[in-house]
Amino acid sequence: MYYFTADVHFSDKKTLETERRPFKNIEQYDKCIIKNFNKVASRNDIIFCVGDLLDCDNETSTSWRDEAPKYIKKINAKIILIMGNNEERIVKYFFNNNFQNFKKWALSIGISDVCKNKIIKENGKKYYLTHQPKNHKDGYINLFGHVHLSTGLVKSYGVNVGVDVNFFRLVTFEDIDKIIARSKKFNYDNDPNINSWF
């Protein structure tokens, strides 16, 4: 089975604070993510992390290398990583802009594959996985992250699969279908009751 997530930011205290994630400390957050993921995803499943599994702010960042790998190894399912802006910074600062060398390192810590983006076809639907929503592709259901809480859960072109808007749990195709169906039924942008409040 396929599962989706984004913006995990393992071992990143700064994101814990800036996104106001409801955890006492980063260790509690990391353990909760592993528990939530392993509760539903097993060894034969695939988790697509649509960017920012790791965290890297600048050339002095080390949590992606020193802390995050121990948590990644505890996840039961296979992880396919779609490159996020944090992984791009890792490639730039620590792998001399060599994507292949970063990919080799990622495979060595237990990530199954690393892609810049990905197309998946399932039940007659086409999904495009890209970290930044601005890179969405017409004609697809775009699954994205990057924006954390700022754009909400659903846009006209796709669904935010990030942990912050999905209660720190994995997202399934069934979840995506329900989110899209509800967004069509309840068009908040044109709801006169909501718009009359402002």
Sequence and secondary structure as in RCSB ss.txt:
>XXXX:A:sequence
MYYFTADVHFSDKKTLETERRPFKNIEQYDKCIIKNFNKVASRNDIIFCVGDLLDCDNETSTSWRDEAPKYIKKI
NAKIILIMGNNEERIVKYFFNNNFQNFKKWALSIGISDVCKNKIIKENGKKYYLTHQPKNHKDGYINLFGHVHLS
TGLVKSYGVNVGVDVNFFRLVTFEDIDKIIARSKKFNYDNDPNINSWF
>XXXX:A:secstr
 EEEEB   TT HHHHHHTT S SSHHHHHHHHHHHHHHH  TT EEEEES SS   STT  HHHHTHHHHHTT 
SSEEEEE  HHHHHHHHHHSTT HHHHHHHHHHTT  EEES EEEEETTEEEEE SSGGG  TTSEEEE SSTTT
T SEETTEEE BGGGTTTS B HHHHHHHHHHHHHS GGG HHHHTT 
